[in-house]
Amino acid sequence: MLSDEELKHFQDILLAKRHETQEELNELKELSKEKDQSSENAAYASHIAEMGTDAQEQEKIYLLTERLNDFLRNLNEALDRIANKTYGSCQICGKDIDKERLEAVPQTQLCLECKVKMG
């Protein structure tokens, strides 16, 4: 069981990571808008190969956005666990998660043993 001081420490880490992730998502949103506008402006003037490259870039942005949204959801869930004092307990076996693991992966829900079992 983590102390209130330890919970506050991990909350600060999670909030910082959430802020960074939101900033990255905002940057991707702007980049996506720019790509959309440049694609619309150049749709008729571009070579077919350039249009394929633009589509590939848009797909990369979309996939990265999805990944960051998943990460953001995990961060928010970890913050919820801090709020209800269940943070640091494995969601499968209920054992305490090592503090070293929480430092490395603060949004984790599983102890290392259960994570290894799950693959």
C-alpha positions in Angstrom: 0.0 0.0 0.0 1.4 3.4 -1.0 1.5 6.3 1.4 -0.3 9.6 0.6 3.1 11.1 -0.1 3.9 8.3 -2.6 0.5 8.7 -4.2 1.1 12.4 -4.6 4.5 11.7 -6.2 3.0 9.3 -8.8 0.1 11.7 -9.3 2.6 14.4 -10.2 4.3 12.1 -12.7 1.1 11.0 -14.3 -0.2 14.6 -14.6 3.1 15.7 -16.3 2.9 12.7 -18.7 -0.8 13.6 -19.4 0.2 17.2 -20.1 3.0 16.1 -22.5 0.6 13.7 -24.3 -2.1 16.3 -24.7 0.5 18.7 -26.2 1.6 16.0 -28.6 -2.0 15.4 -29.6 -2.5 19.1 -30.2 0.6 19.2 -32.4 -0.6 16.1 -34.4 -4.0 17.8 -34.8 -2.4 20.9 -36.3 -0.1 18.8 -38.5 -3.2 16.8 -39.7 -5.0 20.1 -40.6 -2.0 21.3 -42.5 -1.7 18.1 -44.4 -5.4 18.2 -45.2 -5.1 21.8 -46.5 -2.0 21.1 -48.6 -3.6 18.0 -50.0 -6.8 19.9 -51.0 -4.7 22.7 -52.6 -2.5 20.4 -54.5 -5.0 17.7 -55.4 -5.1 18.6 -59.1 -1.5 19.7 -59.4 0.1 16.7 -57.8 1.5 13.6 -59.3 -0.3 10.4 -58.3 2.8 9.2 -56.3 2.7 12.4 -54.2 -0.9 11.8 -53.4 0.0 8.3 -52.2 2.7 9.7 -50.0 0.3 12.3 -48.6 -2.2 9.5 -47.8 0.6 7.5 -46.1 1.5 10.5 -44.0 -2.1 11.0 -43.0 -2.3 7.3 -42.0 0.8 7.6 -39.8 -0.7 10.7 -38.1 -3.9 8.8 -37.5 -2.2 5.8 -36.0 0.0 7.9 -33.8 -3.0 9.9 -32.7 -4.8 6.6 -31.8 -1.8 5.4 -29.8 -1.5 8.6 -27.9 -5.3 8.6 -27.2 -4.9 5.1 -25.7 -2.0 6.2 -23.6 -3.9 9.2 -22.4 -6.8 6.9 -21.4 -4.4 4.8 -19.4 -3.0 7.8 -17.7 -6.5 9.0 -16.8 -7.4 5.6 -15.5 -4.2 5.6 -13.3 -5.2 9.0 -11.9 -8.6 7.6 -11.1 -7.0 4.7 -9.2 -5.0 7.3 -7.2 -8.2 9.2 -6.4 -9.9 6.0 -5.1 -6.7 4.7 -3.4 -6.3 1.6 -5.5 -3.3 2.8 -7.4 -0.3 0.5 -7.0 -2.3 -2.7 -6.6 -2.3 -5.3 -9.4 -5.7 -5.5 -11.1 -5.3 -9.3 -11.5 -3.8 -10.7 -8.3 -4.2 -7.7 -6.0 -0.6 -7.7 -4.8 1.3 -4.4 -4.5 3.2 -3.4 -7.7 6.9 -2.8 -7.1 7.7 0.9 -6.8 10.4 0.5 -9.4 7.9 -0.7 -11.9 5.6 2.2 -11.1 8.4 4.6 -11.6 9.2 3.1 -15.0 5.6 2.6 -16.1 3.4 4.8 -13.8 0.2 4.0 -15.7 0.6 0.2 -15.2 -2.3 -1.8 -13.9 -0.3 -5.1 -13.4 2.5 -6.4 -11.4 5.4 -7.7 -13.4 4.5 -11.3 -12.6 1.0 -10.9 -14.0 2.2 -8.9 -17.0 4.7 -11.7 -17.9 1.9 -14.3 -17.6 -0.4 -12.3 -19.9 2.3 -12.0 -22.5 
